[in-house]
Amino acid sequence: MSREKDAANYAIVFFTAVSVLLLIFPASKLAHTARIAVSYSLYPSLHYGATYGHFVRNVPANFVSLLETDQENRALKDKVRQLELKLQNTAASTAENERLTREMRLSRALPWSGSWARIVGKTPADWYGSFFIDKGSEAGIAVNDTVLGMQDDRAGLAGRVLEVYPKFSKVLLLTNSAASAVCAIAPTGLEALVEGKGTWLLKVSYVPEEPGLSVGAELTTSPGGLLFPAGIFVGRVTKVYPRESFMNFITADVAPAVDVNTLKEVYVLRRNLPAEFSGPLQAEKK
Protein backbone atom coordinates (compact mmCIF):
# COMPACT_ATOMS: atom_id res chain seq x y z
CA MET A 1 0.00 0.00 0.00
CA SER A 2 2.80 2.35 0.96
CA ARG A 3 4.63 1.34 -2.22
CA GLU A 4 1.67 2.51 -4.36
CA LYS A 5 1.53 5.80 -2.47
CA ASP A 6 5.21 6.33 -3.03
CA ALA A 7 4.79 5.70 -6.78
CA ALA A 8 1.91 8.20 -6.98
CA ASN A 9 3.93 10.80 -5.10
CA TYR A 10 6.89 10.28 -7.42
CA ALA A 11 4.60 10.71 -10.44
CA ILE A 12 3.17 13.93 -9.07
CA VAL A 13 6.63 15.31 -8.36
CA PHE A 14 7.79 14.28 -11.85
CA PHE A 15 4.93 15.87 -13.77
CA THR A 16 5.09 18.98 -11.59
CA ALA A 17 8.75 19.35 -12.37
CA VAL A 18 8.17 18.82 -16.07
CA SER A 19 5.35 21.40 -16.08
CA VAL A 20 7.51 23.96 -14.31
CA LEU A 21 10.34 23.38 -16.73
CA LEU A 22 7.99 23.81 -19.72
CA LEU A 23 6.58 27.01 -18.30
CA ILE A 24 9.95 28.61 -17.61
CA PHE A 25 11.69 27.23 -20.70
CA PRO A 26 12.28 29.83 -23.46
CA ALA A 27 9.40 30.04 -25.95
CA SER A 28 11.20 28.34 -28.83
CA LYS A 29 9.43 26.33 -31.53
CA LEU A 30 10.50 23.07 -29.91
CA ALA A 31 9.28 24.16 -26.49
CA HIS A 32 5.95 25.33 -27.93
CA THR A 33 5.44 21.97 -29.66
CA ALA A 34 6.33 20.01 -26.54
CA ARG A 35 4.03 22.21 -24.46
CA ILE A 36 1.07 21.55 -26.74
CA ALA A 37 1.79 17.80 -26.80
CA VAL A 38 1.99 17.56 -23.02
CA SER A 39 -1.10 19.71 -22.50
CA TYR A 40 -3.06 17.59 -24.97
CA SER A 41 -1.97 14.34 -23.26
CA LEU A 42 -2.79 15.66 -19.79
CA TYR A 43 -6.03 17.53 -20.63
CA PRO A 44 -7.36 17.48 -24.23
CA SER A 45 -9.80 20.34 -23.62
CA LEU A 46 -6.83 22.66 -23.21
CA HIS A 47 -5.86 21.93 -26.80
CA TYR A 48 -9.31 22.83 -28.11
CA GLY A 49 -9.35 25.90 -25.93
CA ALA A 50 -6.10 27.06 -27.49
CA THR A 51 -7.46 26.31 -30.95
CA TYR A 52 -10.57 28.51 -30.52
CA GLY A 53 -8.95 31.11 -28.35
CA HIS A 54 -8.27 33.37 -31.30
CA PHE A 55 -11.91 33.17 -32.40
CA VAL A 56 -13.15 33.94 -28.86
CA ARG A 57 -10.85 36.93 -28.55
CA ASN A 58 -12.13 38.33 -31.89
CA VAL A 59 -15.88 37.91 -31.27
CA PRO A 60 -16.51 41.68 -30.86
CA ALA A 61 -14.67 42.44 -34.10
CA ASN A 62 -16.65 39.77 -35.97
CA PHE A 63 -19.92 41.12 -34.58
CA VAL A 64 -19.10 44.66 -35.68
CA SER A 65 -18.14 43.38 -39.13
CA LEU A 66 -21.47 41.53 -39.34
CA LEU A 67 -23.40 44.68 -38.46
CA GLU A 68 -21.50 46.73 -41.03
CA THR A 69 -22.17 44.10 -43.71
CA ASP A 70 -25.88 44.11 -42.88
CA GLN A 71 -26.03 47.91 -43.14
CA GLU A 72 -24.24 47.80 -46.49
CA ASN A 73 -26.70 45.19 -47.77
CA ARG A 74 -29.64 47.33 -46.70
CA ALA A 75 -28.16 50.38 -48.42
CA LEU A 76 -27.55 48.38 -51.60
CA LYS A 77 -31.12 47.05 -51.54
CA ASP A 78 -32.45 50.63 -51.23
CA LYS A 79 -30.31 51.71 -54.16
CA VAL A 80 -31.57 48.76 -56.24
CA ARG A 81 -35.20 49.69 -55.46
CA GLN A 82 -34.55 53.31 -56.40
CA LEU A 83 -32.93 52.25 -59.66
CA GLU A 84 -35.86 49.96 -60.46
CA LEU A 85 -38.29 52.85 -59.85
CA LYS A 86 -36.21 55.13 -62.07
CA LEU A 87 -36.19 52.49 -64.81
CA GLN A 88 -39.97 52.10 -64.57
CA ASN A 89 -40.47 55.89 -64.68
CA THR A 90 -38.10 56.15 -67.63
CA ALA A 91 -39.93 53.40 -69.49
CA ALA A 92 -43.29 55.05 -68.78
CA SER A 93 -41.98 58.45 -69.91
CA THR A 94 -40.54 56.94 -73.07
CA ALA A 95 -43.82 55.23 -73.90
CA GLU A 96 -45.76 58.44 -73.25
CA ASN A 97 -43.40 60.47 -75.44
CA GLU A 98 -43.77 57.95 -78.25
CA ARG A 99 -47.55 58.02 -77.91
CA LEU A 100 -47.69 61.83 -77.88
CA THR A 101 -45.37 62.04 -80.87
CA ARG A 102 -47.56 59.62 -82.80
CA GLU A 103 -50.71 61.52 -81.85
CA MET A 104 -49.21 64.87 -82.83
CA ARG A 105 -48.23 63.44 -86.20
CA LEU A 106 -51.78 62.16 -86.73
CA SER A 107 -53.35 65.46 -85.74
CA ARG A 108 -51.19 67.38 -88.22
CA ALA A 109 -52.57 65.18 -91.00
CA LEU A 110 -56.20 65.97 -90.13
CA PRO A 111 -58.12 68.36 -92.40
CA TRP A 112 -59.53 70.23 -89.37
CA SER A 113 -57.81 72.71 -87.07
CA GLY A 114 -57.98 72.26 -83.33
CA SER A 115 -55.99 71.99 -80.13
CA TRP A 116 -54.92 69.26 -77.73
CA ALA A 117 -56.37 69.02 -74.23
CA ARG A 118 -55.62 66.67 -71.37
CA ILE A 119 -58.36 64.73 -69.56
CA VAL A 120 -58.35 65.90 -65.96
CA GLY A 121 -61.49 64.42 -64.43
CA LYS A 122 -63.53 61.24 -64.80
CA THR A 123 -66.51 60.34 -62.61
CA PRO A 124 -66.89 56.62 -61.82
CA ALA A 125 -70.66 57.03 -61.67
CA ASP A 126 -70.61 58.47 -65.21
CA TRP A 127 -67.60 56.66 -66.65
CA TYR A 128 -69.04 56.26 -70.15
CA GLY A 129 -71.00 59.49 -69.98
CA SER A 130 -68.62 62.41 -69.69
CA PHE A 131 -65.28 63.74 -68.50
CA PHE A 132 -63.51 67.09 -68.06
CA ILE A 133 -60.59 68.52 -70.04
CA ASP A 134 -58.08 71.14 -68.93
CA LYS A 135 -59.01 73.79 -71.52
CA GLY A 136 -61.93 76.20 -71.61
CA SER A 137 -63.07 79.49 -73.10
CA GLU A 138 -59.69 81.12 -72.41
CA ALA A 139 -58.18 78.62 -74.87
CA GLY A 140 -60.91 79.18 -77.48
CA ILE A 141 -62.99 76.09 -76.64
CA ALA A 142 -66.72 76.47 -77.39
CA VAL A 143 -69.87 74.46 -76.82
CA ASN A 144 -70.45 71.70 -79.41
CA ASP A 145 -66.82 71.58 -80.53
CA THR A 146 -66.04 68.08 -81.79
CA VAL A 147 -63.78 65.96 -79.57
CA LEU A 148 -61.55 63.33 -81.18
CA GLY A 149 -59.40 60.60 -79.69
CA MET A 150 -56.40 58.90 -81.30
CA GLN A 151 -56.35 55.11 -81.27
CA ASP A 152 -54.64 52.51 -83.45
CA ASP A 153 -52.98 55.29 -85.47
CA ARG A 154 -56.35 56.73 -86.44
CA ALA A 155 -58.57 59.56 -85.25
CA GLY A 156 -61.98 58.55 -83.94
CA LEU A 157 -65.03 60.39 -82.63
CA ALA A 158 -65.08 60.60 -78.83
CA GLY A 159 -67.89 63.13 -78.32
CA ARG A 160 -68.52 66.86 -78.18
CA VAL A 161 -68.05 69.74 -75.76
CA LEU A 162 -71.13 70.10 -73.56
CA GLU A 163 -70.19 72.81 -71.08
CA VAL A 164 -67.44 75.44 -71.22
CA TYR A 165 -65.81 77.27 -68.32
CA PRO A 166 -62.88 79.69 -68.40
CA LYS A 167 -60.19 77.10 -67.65
CA PHE A 168 -61.85 73.73 -68.27
CA SER A 169 -64.71 72.10 -70.16
CA LYS A 170 -67.05 69.13 -69.88
CA VAL A 171 -67.18 66.64 -72.74
CA LEU A 172 -70.28 64.59 -73.53
CA LEU A 173 -69.09 61.20 -74.75
CA LEU A 174 -70.69 59.47 -77.70
CA THR A 175 -71.20 56.44 -75.42
CA ASN A 176 -73.52 58.53 -73.23
CA SER A 177 -77.13 57.36 -73.50
CA ALA A 178 -78.09 60.97 -74.33
CA ALA A 179 -75.62 61.27 -77.22
CA SER A 180 -76.12 60.43 -80.89
CA ALA A 181 -74.62 61.07 -84.32
CA VAL A 182 -75.78 60.67 -87.92
CA CYS A 183 -73.44 58.18 -89.59
CA ALA A 184 -72.84 56.66 -93.00
CA ILE A 185 -72.41 52.89 -93.30
CA ALA A 186 -69.68 51.65 -95.61
CA PRO A 187 -69.63 50.71 -98.39
CA THR A 188 -73.19 51.70 -99.35
CA GLY A 189 -73.13 55.13 -97.70
CA LEU A 190 -76.55 54.51 -96.18
CA GLU A 191 -77.23 56.92 -93.32
CA ALA A 192 -78.24 55.68 -89.87
CA LEU A 193 -78.42 57.01 -86.34
CA VAL A 194 -75.73 55.88 -83.90
CA GLU A 195 -76.61 56.30 -80.22
CA GLY A 196 -74.85 55.76 -76.91
CA LYS A 197 -75.98 53.00 -74.56
CA GLY A 198 -74.31 54.17 -71.36
CA THR A 199 -71.80 51.33 -71.74
CA TRP A 200 -68.65 50.84 -73.79
CA LEU A 201 -70.83 49.88 -76.80
CA LEU A 202 -72.86 51.99 -79.22
CA LYS A 203 -75.99 51.00 -81.11
CA VAL A 204 -77.12 51.81 -84.61
CA SER A 205 -80.85 52.14 -85.26
CA TYR A 206 -83.27 52.78 -88.10
CA VAL A 207 -81.38 50.71 -90.67
CA PRO A 208 -83.57 49.19 -93.40
CA GLU A 209 -83.22 45.45 -93.69
CA GLU A 210 -82.69 45.50 -97.45
CA PRO A 211 -79.08 46.84 -97.50
CA GLY A 212 -78.00 43.85 -95.43
CA LEU A 213 -76.00 45.45 -92.61
CA SER A 214 -73.16 43.04 -91.74
CA VAL A 215 -70.68 42.53 -88.95
CA GLY A 216 -67.46 44.47 -89.55
CA ALA A 217 -69.11 47.32 -91.47
CA GLU A 218 -67.41 50.65 -90.78
CA LEU A 219 -69.33 53.75 -89.74
CA THR A 220 -68.22 57.35 -90.24
CA THR A 221 -69.92 60.66 -89.55
CA SER A 222 -72.25 61.66 -92.38
CA PRO A 223 -72.47 64.96 -94.24
CA GLY A 224 -76.15 64.89 -93.32
CA GLY A 225 -75.32 65.62 -89.68
CA LEU A 226 -74.57 69.22 -88.82
CA LEU A 227 -73.14 68.53 -85.35
CA PHE A 228 -69.96 66.73 -86.45
CA PRO A 229 -67.70 67.11 -89.52
CA ALA A 230 -68.17 64.41 -92.14
CA GLY A 231 -65.76 61.52 -92.49
CA ILE A 232 -64.78 60.93 -88.84
CA PHE A 233 -64.41 57.27 -87.92
CA VAL A 234 -67.14 56.27 -85.43
CA GLY A 235 -66.84 52.49 -85.06
CA ARG A 236 -67.46 49.02 -86.48
CA VAL A 237 -70.51 46.80 -86.31
CA THR A 238 -70.00 43.85 -83.95
CA LYS A 239 -73.48 42.30 -83.88
CA VAL A 240 -76.62 42.62 -86.01
CA TYR A 241 -80.00 41.88 -84.44
CA PRO A 242 -82.78 40.35 -86.57
CA ARG A 243 -85.75 42.53 -87.43
CA GLU A 244 -88.69 42.27 -85.09
CA SER A 245 -92.03 41.44 -86.69
CA PHE A 246 -93.55 44.77 -85.68
CA MET A 247 -90.55 46.89 -86.83
CA ASN A 248 -89.54 48.07 -90.28
CA PHE A 249 -85.80 48.38 -89.50
CA ILE A 250 -82.98 46.50 -87.81
CA THR A 251 -80.51 47.46 -85.08
CA ALA A 252 -76.90 46.53 -84.38
CA ASP A 253 -74.16 46.92 -81.77
CA VAL A 254 -71.15 49.04 -82.68
CA ALA A 255 -67.71 48.99 -81.06
CA PRO A 256 -66.66 52.66 -80.81
CA ALA A 257 -63.55 53.83 -82.60
CA VAL A 258 -62.21 55.26 -79.34
CA ASP A 259 -61.93 53.36 -76.08
CA VAL A 260 -62.61 55.92 -73.35
CA ASN A 261 -60.78 53.71 -70.85
CA THR A 262 -57.44 54.37 -72.55
CA LEU A 263 -57.89 58.05 -73.44
CA LYS A 264 -55.51 60.49 -71.80
CA GLU A 265 -55.60 63.38 -74.27
CA VAL A 266 -58.18 64.53 -76.83
CA TYR A 267 -58.09 66.74 -79.89
CA VAL A 268 -60.78 69.42 -79.90
CA LEU A 269 -61.92 70.65 -83.33
CA ARG A 270 -63.00 74.28 -83.67
CA ARG A 271 -66.48 74.09 -85.16
CA ASN A 272 -67.56 77.75 -84.88
CA LEU A 273 -71.22 76.71 -85.00
CA PRO A 274 -73.91 79.37 -84.67
CA ALA A 275 -74.95 80.10 -81.10
CA GLU A 276 -78.58 79.33 -81.96
CA PHE A 277 -77.59 75.77 -82.80
CA SER A 278 -76.76 75.09 -79.14
CA GLY A 279 -80.43 75.31 -78.28
CA PRO A 280 -80.90 75.21 -74.53
CA LEU A 281 -77.14 74.89 -73.91
CA GLN A 282 -75.28 77.99 -72.86
CA ALA A 283 -72.53 79.20 -75.11
CA GLU A 284 -70.32 79.58 -72.08
CA LYS A 285 -70.69 78.99 -68.35
CA LYS A 286 -68.69 81.05 -65.97
C-alpha positions in Angstrom: 0.0 0.0 0.0 2.8 2.4 1.0 4.6 1.3 -2.2 1.7 2.5 -4.4 1.5 5.8 -2.5 5.2 6.3 -3.0 4.8 5.7 -6.8 1.9 8.2 -7.0 3.9 10.8 -5.1 6.9 10.3 -7.4 4.6 10.7 -10.4 3.2 13.9 -9.1 6.6 15.3 -8.4 7.8 14.3 -11.9 4.9 15.9 -13.8 5.1 19.0 -11.6 8.7 19.4 -12.4 8.2 18.8 -16.1 5.3 21.4 -16.1 7.5 24.0 -14.3 10.3 23.4 -16.7 8.0 23.8 -19.7 6.6 27.0 -18.3 9.9 28.6 -17.6 11.7 27.2 -20.7 12.3 29.8 -23.5 9.4 30.0 -25.9 11.2 28.3 -28.8 9.4 26.3 -31.5 10.5 23.1 -29.9 9.3 24.2 -26.5 5.9 25.3 -27.9 5.4 22.0 -29.7 6.3 20.0 -26.5 4.0 22.2 -24.5 1.1 21.5 -26.7 1.8 17.8 -26.8 2.0 17.6 -23.0 -1.1 19.7 -22.5 -3.1 17.6 -25.0 -2.0 14.3 -23.3 -2.8 15.7 -19.8 -6.0 17.5 -20.6 -7.4 17.5 -24.2 -9.8 20.3 -23.6 -6.8 22.7 -23.2 -5.9 21.9 -26.8 -9.3 22.8 -28.1 -9.4 25.9 -25.9 -6.1 27.1 -27.5 -7.5 26.3 -30.9 -10.6 28.5 -30.5 -8.9 31.1 -28.4 -8.3 33.4 -31.3 -11.9 33.2 -32.4 -13.2 33.9 -28.9 -10.8 36.9 -28.5 -12.1 38.3 -31.9 -15.9 37.9 -31.3 -16.5 41.7 -30.9 -14.7 42.4 -34.1 -16.7 39.8 -36.0 -19.9 41.1 -34.6 -19.1 44.7 -35.7 -18.1 43.4 -39.1 -21.5 41.5 -39.3 -23.4 44.7 -38.5 -21.5 46.7 -41.0 -22.2 44.1 -43.7 -25.9 44.1 -42.9 -26.0 47.9 -43.1 -24.2 47.8 -46.5 -26.7 45.2 -47.8 -29.6 47.3 -46.7 -28.2 50.4 -48.4 -27.6 48.4 -51.6 -31.1 47.1 -51.5 -32.5 50.6 -51.2 -30.3 51.7 -54.2 -31.6 48.8 -56.2 -35.2 49.7 -55.5 -34.5 53.3 -56.4 -32.9 52.3 -59.7 -35.9 50.0 -60.5 -38.3 52.9 -59.9 -36.2 55.1 -62.1 -36.2 52.5 -64.8 -40.0 52.1 -64.6 -40.5 55.9 -64.7 -38.1 56.2 -67.6 -39.9 53.4 -69.5 -43.3 55.1 -68.8 -42.0 58.5 -69.9 -40.5 56.9 -73.1 -43.8 55.2 -73.9 -45.8 58.4 -73.2 -43.4 60.5 -75.4 -43.8 58.0 -78.2 -47.6 58.0 -77.9 -47.7 61.8 -77.9 -45.4 62.0 -80.9 -47.6 59.6 -82.8 -50.7 61.5 -81.9 -49.2 64.9 -82.8 -48.2 63.4 -86.2 -51.8 62.2 -86.7 -53.4 65.5 -85.7 -51.2 67.4 -88.2 -52.6 65.2 -91.0 -56.2 66.0 -90.1 -58.1 68.4 -92.4 -59.5 70.2 -89.4 -57.8 72.7 -87.1 -58.0 72.3 -83.3 -56.0 72.0 -80.1 -54.9 69.3 -77.7 -56.4 69.0 -74.2 -55.6 66.7 -71.4 -58.4 64.7 -69.6 -58.4 65.9 -66.0 -61.5 64.4 -64.4 -63.5 61.2 -64.8 -66.5 60.3 -62.6 -66.9 56.6 -61.8 -70.7 57.0 -61.7 -70.6 58.5 -65.2 -67.6 56.7 -66.6 -69.0 56.3 -70.2 -71.0 59.5 -70.0 -68.6 62.4 -69.7 -65.3 63.7 -68.5 -63.5 67.1 -68.1 -60.6 68.5 -70.0 -58.1 71.1 -68.9 -59.0 73.8 -71.5 -61.9 76.2 -71.6 -63.1 79.5 -73.1 -59.7 81.1 -72.4 -58.2 78.6 -74.9 -60.9 79.2 -77.5 -63.0 76.1 -76.6 -66.7 76.5 -77.4 -69.9 74.5 -76.8 -70.5 71.7 -79.4 -66.8 71.6 -80.5 -66.0 68.1 -81.8 -63.8 66.0 -79.6 -61.5 63.3 -81.2 -59.4 60.6 -79.7 -56.4 58.9 -81.3 -56.4 55.1 -81.3 -54.6 52.5 -83.4 -53.0 55.3 -85.5 -56.3 56.7 -86.4 -58.6 59.6 -85.3 -62.0 58.6 -83.9 -65.0 60.4 -82.6 -65.1 60.6 -78.8 -67.9 63.1 -78.3 -68.5 66.9 -78.2 -68.0 69.7 -75.8 -71.1 70.1 -73.6 -70.2 72.8 -71.1 -67.4 75.4 -71.2 -65.8 77.3 -68.3 -62.9 79.7 -68.4 -60.2 77.1 -67.7 -61.8 73.7 -68.3 -64.7 72.1 -70.2 -67.1 69.1 -69.9 -67.2 66.6 -72.7 -70.3 64.6 -73.5 -69.1 61.2 -74.7 -70.7 59.5 -77.7 -71.2 56.4 -75.4 -73.5 58.5 -73.2 -77.1 57.4 -73.5 -78.1 61.0 -74.3 -75.6 61.3 -77.2 -76.1 60.4 -80.9 -74.6 61.1 -84.3 -75.8 60.7 -87.9 -73.4 58.2 -89.6 -72.8 56.7 -93.0 -72.4 52.9 -93.3 -69.7 51.7 -95.6 -69.6 50.7 -98.4 -73.2 51.7 -99.4 -73.1 55.1 -97.7 -76.6 54.5 -96.2 -77.2 56.9 -93.3 -78.2 55.7 -89.9 -78.4 57.0 -86.3 -75.7 55.9 -83.9 -76.6 56.3 -80.2 -74.9 55.8 -76.9 -76.0 53.0 -74.6 -74.3 54.2 -71.4 -71.8 51.3 -71.7 -68.7 50.8 -73.8 -70.8 49.9 -76.8 -72.9 52.0 -79.2 -76.0 51.0 -81.1 -77.1 51.8 -84.6 -80.8 52.1 -85.3 -83.3 52.8 -88.1 -81.4 50.7 -90.7 -83.6 49.2 -93.4 -83.2 45.4 -93.7 -82.7 45.5 -97.4 -79.1 46.8 -97.5 -78.0 43.8 -95.4 -76.0 45.4 -92.6 -73.2 43.0 -91.7 -70.7 42.5 -88.9 -67.5 44.5 -89.5 -69.1 47.3 -91.5 -67.4 50.7 -90.8 -69.3 53.8 -89.7 -68.2 57.4 -90.2 -69.9 60.7 -89.5 -72.2 61.7 -92.4 -72.5 65.0 -94.2 -76.2 64.9 -93.3 -75.3 65.6 -89.7 -74.6 69.2 -88.8 -73.1 68.5 -85.3 -70.0 66.7 -86.5 -67.7 67.1 -89.5 -68.2 64.4 -92.1 -65.8 61.5 -92.5 -64.8 60.9 -88.8 -64.4 57.3 -87.9 -67.1 56.3 -85.4 -66.8 52.5 -85.1 -67.5 49.0 -86.5 -70.5 46.8 -86.3 -70.0 43.9 -83.9 -73.5 42.3 -83.9 -76.6 42.6 -86.0 -80.0 41.9 -84.4 -82.8 40.3 -86.6 -85.7 42.5 -87.4 -88.7 42.3 -85.1 -92.0 41.4 -86.7 -93.6 44.8 -85.7 -90.6 46.9 -86.8 -89.5 48.1 -90.3 -85.8 48.4 -89.5 -83.0 46.5 -87.8 -80.5 47.5 -85.1 -76.9 46.5 -84.4 -74.2 46.9 -81.8 -71.2 49.0 -82.7 -67.7 49.0 -81.1 -66.7 52.7 -80.8 -63.5 53.8 -82.6 -62.2 55.3 -79.3 -61.9 53.4 -76.1 -62.6 55.9 -73.4 -60.8 53.7 -70.8 -57.4 54.4 -72.5 -57.9 58.0 -73.4 -55.5 60.5 -71.8 -55.6 63.4 -74.3 -58.2 64.5 -76.8 -58.1 66.7 -79.9 -60.8 69.4 -79.9 -61.9 70.7 -83.3 -63.0 74.3 -83.7 -66.5 74.1 -85.2 -67.6 77.8 -84.9 -71.2 76.7 -85.0 -73.9 79.4 -84.7 -74.9 80.1 -81.1 -78.6 79.3 -82.0 -77.6 75.8 -82.8 -76.8 75.1 -79.1 -80.4 75.3 -78.3 -80.9 75.2 -74.5 -77.1 74.9 -73.9 -75.3 78.0 -72.9 -72.5 79.2 -75.1 -70.3 79.6 -72.1 -70.7 79.0 -68.4 -68.7 81.1 -66.0 
